[in-house]
Amino acid sequence: MRTEPTILHVDLDAFYAAVEQRDKPSLRGKPVVVGGVGGRGVVATASYEARVFGVRSAMSTREARARCPNAAYLTGRHHVYRRTSEQVMAVLRDMSPLVEPLSLDEAFVDLAAGDLTDHSTAAVTAVAEELKARVREVTGGLTGSVGVGTSKLMAKIASDLDKPNGLVVVEPGTEREVLAPMRVSVIPGVGPATAERLRRVGVTTVGELTTISEDELVRLVGQAHGHGLYRLARADDDRPVVAEREAKSISVEDTYDTDLVERRLLEGLLERQANKVGARLRSGRISGRTVTVKVRLHDFTTHTRSTTLPVPTDDAQVLVRTARRLLGEVDTTDGVRLLGVGVSGLADWIQEDLFGEDPLDADETEGDTSEATVTEEDLDRLTERRGWYPGMDVVHAEHGPGWVWGSGVGRVTVRFETADSGPGPVRTFSATDPALTASGT
């Protein structure tokens, strides 16, 4: 355990929504929701103006629209978020070689591994203030909430205490005092099920949790989880900041606008996904042993099927063959709304399965060939975006750059503005106007 506050956690505030407000002046100070905009969409991020109405991440877009009908609902621009994230991560790496990204919008930094030699509360506070200023500078105005403590646990909790744009340094020696009044769900790994088990024995806060013996916790939540929970409740966390987080799995999945029932179509989509996974394995010079297929049915029930190969592989044909067989174990006759393929058990070596089956097994090629062939166009129709989506960047030959406000019935409405232009005018065009093209991807 550290005795000085040298672990920093930064969490960019309402990241996706904040990027959209930065780049779209007309949305600044207004509710913005980023995520799926269709009937099955899910909120990825809501601006703080939208959160006032109760809109939250992981909420269905349908419910979000009911709570906040006047918000701007945008599909998101991941290439822009990724570029902005890279700018922030570069700033963090200037502070220390030990930076552990958790996602595009948050990361841990080990200040002790950097050039900072004074680890007093005043010194690390000054460093954190400088970091916040640098983040605003390189991102064009985005804010981040920063927490600093003697462990990952305390740094992450601290960054949540004063959002948005906050800065909290937990003084060494006060960790248990800070944790005591907090809900048990603040501890990593305590989800709704574990919280309910604890509530049934009268435990709702971290302070109450510390009155439970380690043996009792193991009995309540299991051995591995119980031991870890006992330690974290007492602020006993010695997890290091790891600069390179190794991928535990590689996967691809897609959600579809309509329920899919045709077997050949599902297999075609699965093949395309398996090929993408194989390409990612090969580009990373790694292989994997466990293949998993994920299927979400029409009624939102989710089924996974997995199998472990005799040896690791990066062969797309092996992945395709295996994934198809796993899909055959799930009853998809009533329709599929999500399909995915993943590989885990990753290794940095590959060994050919000399005794394996030929990629073109008889049971893969035989059957009724009278069914219509599924074409690449059929698959493109389901997996690629077509048309104009709210929030996407466009450019018009006459009016210049802008973004899609909305579209439908053969028309597309565009607001012409950029991050530096101020709120711009809105104009509507035919959806097939040759002067209007997508940009920035």
Secondary structure, 3 states (H helix, E strand, C coil): CCCCCCEEEEEECCHHHHHHHHHCHHHCCCCEEEECCCCCCEEEEECHHHHCCCCCCCCEHHHHHHHCCCCEEECCCHHHHHHHHHHHHHHHHHHCCCEEEEECCEEEEEHHHCCCCCCCHHHHHHHHHHHHHHHHHHHCCCCEEEEEECCHHHHHHHHCCCCCCCEEECCCCCHHHHHCCCEHHHCCCCCHHHHHHHHCCCCCEHHHHCCCCHHHHHHHHCHHHHHHHHHHHCCCCCCCCCCCCCCCEEEEEEEEEEEECCHHHHHHHHHHHHHHHHHHHHHCCCEEEEEEEEEEECCCCEEEEEEEEEEEECCHHHHHHHHHHHHCCCCCCCCEEEEEEEEEEEECCCCCCCCCCCCCCHHHHCCCCCCCCCCHHHHHHHHCCCCCCCCCEEEECCCEEEEEEEEECCEEEEECCCCCCCCCCEEEEECCCCCEEECCC
